[in-house]
Amino acid sequence: MFKEFETQKFYYGFPIFLIGYEDDRYQYNVTTCSSSYTLGDMVVIGLAAQSNAVKQIEKFKHFSINLLSSEHMDLVEKAGFNPAKDKLNLYDIAYEFFKDSRVPLISKATISLIVNVEKIDYQGDYVNITGKINHRLFNHELLEHPTFIREKFEPFLYVGDDKKRVYRFVNKIVIDGGSFFE
Ligand SMILES: Cc1cc2nc3c(=O)[nH]c(=O)nc-3n(C[C@H](O)[C@H](O)[C@H](O)COP(=O)(O)O)c2cc1C
């Protein structure tokens, strides 16, 4: 039997990542995000309209998506609890660039995606940013060239409602998609 759950929001498990972006005040910056989906080369991220990240991404039209391993949870909170601060410098967060791109990549990330903005869509207090993925960069430990070593990638999820923010670590992998279907 179902019962209605009263809440303003319910986030049912979304991978947490850091967005790297150019910043007109601090040159480069970083913000934590868990709102995204991707289909092929397209990726959509969701951000609060008043965030510094939206302002800067709207201006520079590119950003990176950086996935971390769970040993770097501190970065999630440093980039997620300090709105509009100079977070990369404040916490001495190492970043780097790929070729001649000006999009900062978080050096401790296991996977970084470089994205060009295609569309920005304001929805009340939130903004959906649709982008095209131009590069998918993987730490060498996740690759036995040219294969992705899926077992070594450990995304972690944000699960939350009005009352509580929960991190969920994913530690079970079924390599063979399709093996449940008879
Ligand atoms: C685990 C976690 C997930 C978050 N997910 C989002 C998100 O999906 N969208 C968003 O706008 N903010 C999200 N935030 C909050 C932003 O990171 C936070 O408001 C940040 O300080 C904004 O910084 P800025 O104004 O410098 O861009 C998240 C924070 C944490 C810790």
The ligand as an ORCA input file, in Angstrom:
! r2SCAN-3c Opt
* xyz 0 1
  C      26.290     16.832     -2.537
  C      25.874     18.163     -3.113
  C      25.110     18.197     -4.272
  C      24.707     19.439     -4.821
  N      23.961     19.442     -5.964
  C      23.603     20.628     -6.516
  C      22.871     20.679     -7.727
  O      22.564     19.645     -8.322
  N      22.545     21.907     -8.234
  C      22.882     23.062     -7.595
  O      22.566     24.160     -8.079
  N      23.584     23.053     -6.423
  C      23.943     21.867     -5.891
  N      24.646     21.846     -4.726
  C      24.875     23.107     -4.012
  C      25.989     23.947     -4.619
  O      27.198     23.213     -4.726
  C      26.226     25.138     -3.689
  O      25.053     25.913     -3.612
  C      27.423     25.978     -4.089
  O      27.868     26.680     -2.935
  C      27.128     26.999     -5.187
  O      28.332     27.723     -5.414
  P      28.496     28.885     -6.490
  O      27.445     29.919     -6.188
  O      29.903     29.368     -6.237
  O      28.330     28.297     -7.856
  C      25.076     20.641     -4.179
  C      25.867     20.596     -3.022
  C      26.274     19.380     -2.489
  C      27.144     19.368     -1.263
*
